[in-house]
Amino acid sequence: MNGLEQEYAGRIVFQKLNADEPDGRAALKAYQAPGHPTVVLLDEQGRQVWMRTGAMPKEVYLEGIKTLLSGP
């Protein structure tokens, strides 16, 4: 995630899953992700607030993080 794990440590929990392993396949199915890589951002209640599929530049991920941190 282009260093975002370190930049947002303590504010956001990052979890990486492998789509070739059972947990990763289950996550793709649960979030109805069309492929991988997929990034899903969840709020504190576990609700999906943002999702993108495919390799993205850091700026796209920052848009999602801003959406997540701005709250409802």
C-alpha positions in Angstrom: 0.0 0.0 0.0 2.9 2.3 -0.8 3.9 3.1 2.8 0.4 3.9 4.0 0.5 1.2 6.7 3.3 3.1 8.5 1.7 6.5 7.8 -1.6 5.5 9.3 -0.4 3.1 12.0 -2.6 3.4 15.1 -5.4 5.0 13.1 -6.2 2.3 10.6 -5.8 -1.5 10.9 -4.4 -3.0 7.7 -4.9 -6.6 6.8 -3.5 -8.3 3.8 -5.1 -11.5 2.4 -4.0 -13.8 -0.4 -6.7 -14.5 -2.9 -5.2 -18.0 -3.4 -5.8 -19.0 0.2 -9.1 -19.8 1.9 -9.4 -16.6 3.9 -8.6 -14.5 0.8 -11.2 -16.3 -1.3 -13.8 -15.9 1.4 -13.1 -12.2 1.7 -13.4 -11.7 -2.1 -16.7 -13.5 -2.0 -18.0 -11.7 1.1 -17.3 -8.3 -0.3 -18.3 -9.3 -3.8 -15.0 -8.1 -5.1 -14.8 -8.5 -8.9 -11.1 -9.5 -8.8 -7.8 -8.9 -7.2 -6.0 -7.0 -6.0 -8.9 -5.4 -4.2 -8.8 -2.9 -1.3 -11.8 -2.7 1.0 -12.0 -0.1 3.7 -14.4 -0.8 6.6 -15.5 1.6 9.3 -15.3 0.8 13.0 -18.6 -1.1 12.8 -17.4 -3.3 10.0 -19.4 -1.5 7.3 -17.8 -1.2 3.9 -17.2 2.5 3.0 -14.9 2.2 0.0 -13.6 -0.5 -2.4 -11.4 -0.4 -5.5 -10.1 -3.3 -7.6 -6.8 -3.3 -9.5 -3.4 -1.7 -9.0 -3.9 1.9 -8.0 -1.5 4.9 -7.3 -1.1 6.0 -3.7 -3.4 9.0 -4.4 -6.4 6.8 -5.1 -5.9 5.0 -1.8 -5.6 8.3 0.0 -9.0 9.3 -1.3 -10.5 6.2 0.3 -8.7 6.8 3.5 -10.0 10.4 3.7 -13.5 9.0 3.1 -13.0 6.5 5.9 -11.6 8.9 8.4 -14.1 11.6 7.7 -16.9 9.3 9.0 -20.6 9.5 8.3 
